[in-house]
Amino acid sequence: MVDLIKKNAKSLQESLFSSVGSAALTIATSYLVINFFRGMLGFALTSDKDWLAVLNNMQLYMVQAYPEEDFIRVWLSVGLTFVLAGLSIGIWRSDDRVKSSKVFNSFFKGGLGVLFFTIIAPTNSSFMGNDGSVITEEVFSMETRLGILIPVAIFCVIFFSIRFININFTVNSSDMVFFYLFIPVALLWFIKLPTIQLDQNNERIIPDPVMPIADTTKIPWTVIFVSFLASYFIGMYLKNIKSIKSIMSLSWFLLPLLIFSWIFKKPQIDMSVVLGSDLPIFGAFLLWGFLVITFVNNSIFKKYYSTYLGLTFLLTLVGVFSGLPMLAKTCLLLIALFSVVVPAVSTSSQGKRSLLIVWAVALVTLTFLLRGGASDTGIVVPGSSIFGGFSLTWLLAIFGTYVSFPLGVLLALGRNSKLPIIRIVCTGIIELTRSVPYITWLFFASVTLAVFLPAGVEFNLIVRVLMVTAFFSGAYFAENIRGGLQSIPKGQYEAADAIGMSPFQKISLIIMPQALRAVIPTLVSSAITAFKDSSLVTIIGLFDFLTIGKTVVGNQSIPVNFVGHDRENLIFVAIVYWIFTFTLSRRSMKVEKKLGLGER
Amino acid sequence: MKNALKTLSFFRNVVFLKWASQIVFLVGLLYIIWSYIQNAVINLEQTNIAFSWGWLGETPGVSIAEGMYTLPNSGRQMIQVGMLNMLRVTVTGIFAATFLGTFLGIARLSKNYIVEKTSTGLLEVVRNVPLLVQIFFFQAFVLTFPRLEVFDVGTYYLHVSAKGIAFPWLNRQPTAYLFWVYLLAIFILANKIYKWRVQILEREGRETRPFLWSVGIFFGLLVAGWYGGYRVMGVIGFLAGYISTGVDLLPAIFYQILFSSIAVFIGYRSTKKFIDSKKSEEAQGIYSDDDYFKIILNVIVVLLVVVLMFSSVGLGLSNFLVGDEIVFKADWGVPQFFDGVNNKLYWNPEAKIVLDAQLDGMKRADIIDWIAVPGTEVTKGDVIARATAKDLKGDLNQEISIYAKYTGVIEEVFVSQGDTIKINEKTYDIRVTDSKPLELSRPKIEQIGTTKFKRYADGFGKSLSVGYFAIWLGVVLYTAIFISEVVRAGIMAVSKGQSEAGLSLGLGRGALLRLIVLPQAIRVMLPPMGNQYLNLAKNTSLGIAVAYPEIVAVGQTLYNQEGQTLPVFLIWMAFYSTVSLTISTIINYYNRKMKIVER
């Protein structure tokens, strides 16, 4: 025990006080840090801050104008995401085990942190009153301080001394996730805080009565947590099924489309349109694909396959600019790409069978999603769109990442192409898009884009912002992919040519897998940037998470007067953004380490 | 054997396919662009707002919160103010972010536990919160300062309030331009002396103290120049006068021919160089179709430039350069430029005097009589006119004197007896004969008229508004964090063996850093650093959220005013592209200088 203390003291002395300059730095930095935290805590705890403005408006923050009677859809979306997450964690369950000592260590460190803040919290804090005078009041009395200090100190001592008792067990790291998430869900049931209650005259009862927080939402959260846990077990059970991982990846790919076009939206499906135009189109393209697969090995068809391909592409080009329904255009594009792939895969009858299944499933999903996305929504909102608050932030981030990927790949391949005109055009597009700041493009979307659209075509502001965001993210991502493309040694290209691969085979089988593996961390960081940049739509007037924090809540006067309390909301918004971004970036660093990128 | 070689049909020839597909692609792309432009034309016709640039010359009728001209008299001036405001934040921000970022990057590598953990913590917080949220934070932070009305009117050394921050500043006098040119000249001279002394040191081996020499000469000349010697630079203005009269005689067609011949010359030189390179041993005179494409492209570009020059675009451009008013209300071209140089950089430069806050809350004054008429010499502080000052309502009649602001010879008087002069209106022209180039001024709080509002007085010290403070701090901190990552990566890229070798040679830590680690680290650091500078320049566009009038905000005001969204957007694109290109070019220049020179 004494040796432990001596060793720690020596290492502390070496790092903190190794020289005069170092000692001065330590003292100066500690002074700054302690005063900073004291100031922040004093700021947060003074009585002129109304943190209930944040708690009371959670619904506004999350979905803004979404009507309450359709809230089940919101919970369904969240629940579906968690179920899929649980399945994924179960299927991709790692075999890493976390040592119990590490867990206890992290609890100990957490306790130390709480102890630190309790000790340095100021007893008195002052603020500017309404008449300009400075009011000082006691925010953190000695009783509360001791009341927190003593239990936490005991907590820390327990976890510190567990080190000396030889309890040694390991827990699977995936299981730990559930343990860590169980704590807040359990706390939801037990913590009681002052909440805002209105009396008969719709006036706020002062002092705020103490009630369990999240009274209305704790049941849905508990249900979601239970289904999260259940899907984890199901995932573990399904782990060994052959193609489960590709099915899961496909489901993750389809999940946002499903949520934003069907669940969140409550589309009004006109059955006559479905039967009249969707089903015939679906049937026609299904037949077309079926014919291609069946006759692909026919000798006559094989001879004229390139002609068939050319005709299909021409038809696609013409069809995309004609007035065909959206479903037909997308199916045309799909059949063109599909026809390119078919000869390479359909050498055996088993391959053909699986190709047919894939084609049928793809068509069904496409029809389903497009019909949902193109229909009007049944949700009645006072504003112009059903998306607002946090849901809008996620919509912008996810859509930006989704579309930036194929667009970025195309632009990067074009920029590296040997054909001069295509290279010049792609370089021009990328450089022009990247040289202008994002906010300028948002202004373009909100005022100028309408001018370029054909007369009569009018898109919602959110749709226009999505279009411009996709373009912008695509150009940025193209630069990153270009880096990945350039990291592939030239020998790969030459080897592919030596075997006699066609350019399409070369790109899809050799180049792209290597390039994409190198740019996965960049894709994740690009997703994180899209999430952060979605906050900029505040400036053009869309009601996203930041707008609600900065302007809406601070200007509310009914039912409760929250005017002037915008600083607390800003802090809450910053904390939420921080939590998400930090978690994502930490996860991505861990994934990077696991993939072994950058190590040769 | 010959029968086995079937001649390919021409549409299977690789070269044909390559070019046919490219031309089809290009035609398709141009068609798409053309159809969208058609849409735009139709839509604009319907809304009665035609695409035009005329608004650049018209008075917008709005005022800008801060900048060079707070009451711009044309759209062009308004855009100039926006551009200058953006550049103010960008240039100062780049320097500040580099210093702060380097400091934070080195702190992250420190062995001191607390310093390292604090800088890492700061990095994690700043990096993961969106920039806009941070800017709003800083704005909220400044707005918590006490309001100005709590303090009395007075003069301070440093003042912080909810209206911003004010600190002392060196105000530019009319002779300041001369002084800056002088500074530049002696800086270049000092540089040359440094290099010369270093050359002698390396050649002969004796100690020539280059640093001492160059710094000594610089400061010596500086002191000598401050007391009037800098005015020798006035020869530039003197010459510019002659150049201006000469250039004025040039016809518009001169510039058209000039640019066309420059284009032809450059095209010819580059094509010749390319063809010569093909004659070398490597290429052996074999031209691939891409090479033909390059040559044809060169010729097409030259032809395009020539045609452009002799079309209406070229005519407009050369008229602009000659100085005739075509597009803009105020004529401004090459002769006017030299005229301006003549005025500002003359031995006795010209200054236009406007009436300012001397009137202390009065907005207008009626001239009773001019005491000093054109041609008289006045000293600073002399009374040159008497006027009756009126306040906002026009009631109070108070006789005031108007004082000369500088020492010199009065050239022209713009307002005559009996006229009313307003604030910011030009009153007289003076050829300044004696003044210091820069003058220290301390911030002063004044009260506007009889209303309750106080503000920082214009021209007394420099005040940073809340918007400037918020965007500057936000952008600098955010970029500094990313620069610290770059610096850390750069220093860690230098292999440990280098520092160990340096230490074993007996170098101290400072010399180790300066001579061994940093030169190698800078090579790695430069390209990503340049990227961060570009990000900084683009992030300043968020000033619109805190009401700082930089180019995006100014553009938005303009198109709300005039309805011309597309021209404003084109101006944005051109401006940001230019700024990005400039920063990239500067960074590339340093990059090339630092490249590893292989034997």
Interface residues (C-beta under 8 A of the other chain):
Chain A: L12 E14 S15 L16 S18 S22 L25 T26 T29 S30 L32 V33 M128 G132 L317 K418 L419 P420 I421 I422 V425 L432 S435 V436 P437 Y438 I439 T440 F443 F444 V447 T448 A450 V451 F452 L453 P454 A455 K532 D533 S535 L536 T538 I539 L546 K550 D566 R567 L570 V573 A574 Y577 W578 T581 F582 S585
Chain B: K18 S21 Q22 I23 F25 L26 G28 L29 Y36 I37 N39 A40 I42 N43 L44 Q46 S110 K111 N112 Y113 I114 V115 T118 E124 V125 R127 N128 V129 P130 L131 L132 V133 Q134 F136 F137 A140 T144 P146 R147 V150 D290 F293 K294 L297 K538 N539 S541 L542 I544 A545 V552 Q556 Y559 T565 L566 F569 W572 M573 Y576 S577 S580 L581
